[in-house]
Amino acid sequence: MSEPHKPTMRGAVAGSMLVATIILCGAVGFGIGALVGAAVPLGLAGLIAGPVAGIALVRSRFRDL
């Protein structure tokens, strides 16, 4: 039997998931920081943690890419 056809544009989806995770982590950090009075430092911490979380998410979702 032949291998099932993989959907195209998987790399684009993986990249957009990575970017969305970085933006989301930055926004969450900024939002929490705004509540406690340290918006910029926690927003930057979210932007630093975003790529780590994004890479973990993409690796778990697209293990065969």
C-alpha positions as a Python dict, from the first residue, in 0.01 Angstrom:
ca = {
    (1, 'M'): (0, 0, 0),
    (2, 'S'): (114, 350, -65),
    (3, 'E'): (172, 605, 205),
    (4, 'P'): (-125, 837, 270),
    (5, 'H'): (-93, 1178, 107),
    (6, 'K'): (31, 1443, 352),
    (7, 'P'): (-136, 1782, 334),
    (8, 'T'): (65, 2057, 169),
    (9, 'M'): (162, 2382, 342),
    (10, 'R'): (248, 2206, 670),
    (11, 'G'): (559, 2419, 707),
    (12, 'A'): (353, 2736, 679),
    (13, 'V'): (111, 2610, 942),
    (14, 'A'): (399, 2518, 1173),
    (15, 'G'): (553, 2863, 1129),
    (16, 'S'): (227, 3041, 1193),
    (17, 'M'): (172, 2833, 1508),
    (18, 'L'): (516, 2935, 1628),
    (19, 'V'): (454, 3305, 1564),
    (20, 'A'): (107, 3289, 1722),
    (21, 'T'): (248, 3123, 2034),
    (22, 'I'): (515, 3392, 2069),
    (23, 'I'): (257, 3670, 2033),
    (24, 'L'): (17, 3499, 2273),
    (25, 'C'): (282, 3449, 2541),
    (26, 'G'): (390, 3811, 2508),
    (27, 'A'): (30, 3931, 2537),
    (28, 'V'): (-39, 3711, 2839),
    (29, 'G'): (279, 3834, 3008),
    (30, 'F'): (188, 4194, 2933),
    (31, 'G'): (-167, 4143, 3061),
    (32, 'I'): (-56, 3984, 3385),
    (33, 'G'): (209, 4251, 3420),
    (34, 'A'): (-51, 4523, 3375),
    (35, 'L'): (-246, 4377, 3665),
    (36, 'V'): (51, 4376, 3901),
    (37, 'G'): (217, 4695, 3778),
    (38, 'A'): (506, 4549, 3579),
    (39, 'A'): (367, 4530, 3226),
    (40, 'V'): (686, 4576, 3027),
    (41, 'P'): (912, 4335, 3218),
    (42, 'L'): (652, 4057, 3222),
    (43, 'G'): (564, 4125, 2859),
    (44, 'L'): (930, 4083, 2766),
    (45, 'A'): (947, 3767, 2977),
    (46, 'G'): (650, 3635, 2782),
    (47, 'L'): (825, 3716, 2455),
    (48, 'I'): (1129, 3525, 2576),
    (49, 'A'): (924, 3225, 2692),
    (50, 'G'): (715, 3228, 2373),
    (51, 'P'): (970, 3067, 2140),
    (52, 'V'): (1035, 2788, 2390),
    (53, 'A'): (664, 2714, 2422),
    (54, 'G'): (614, 2754, 2047),
    (55, 'I'): (891, 2512, 1956),
    (56, 'A'): (755, 2258, 2204),
    (57, 'L'): (406, 2297, 2057),
    (58, 'V'): (525, 2263, 1697),
    (59, 'R'): (743, 1963, 1782),
    (60, 'S'): (452, 1784, 1947),
    (61, 'R'): (209, 1865, 1665),
    (62, 'F'): (436, 1813, 1364),
    (63, 'R'): (669, 1541, 1482),
    (64, 'D'): (717, 1407, 1128),
    (65, 'L'): (779, 1739, 951),
}
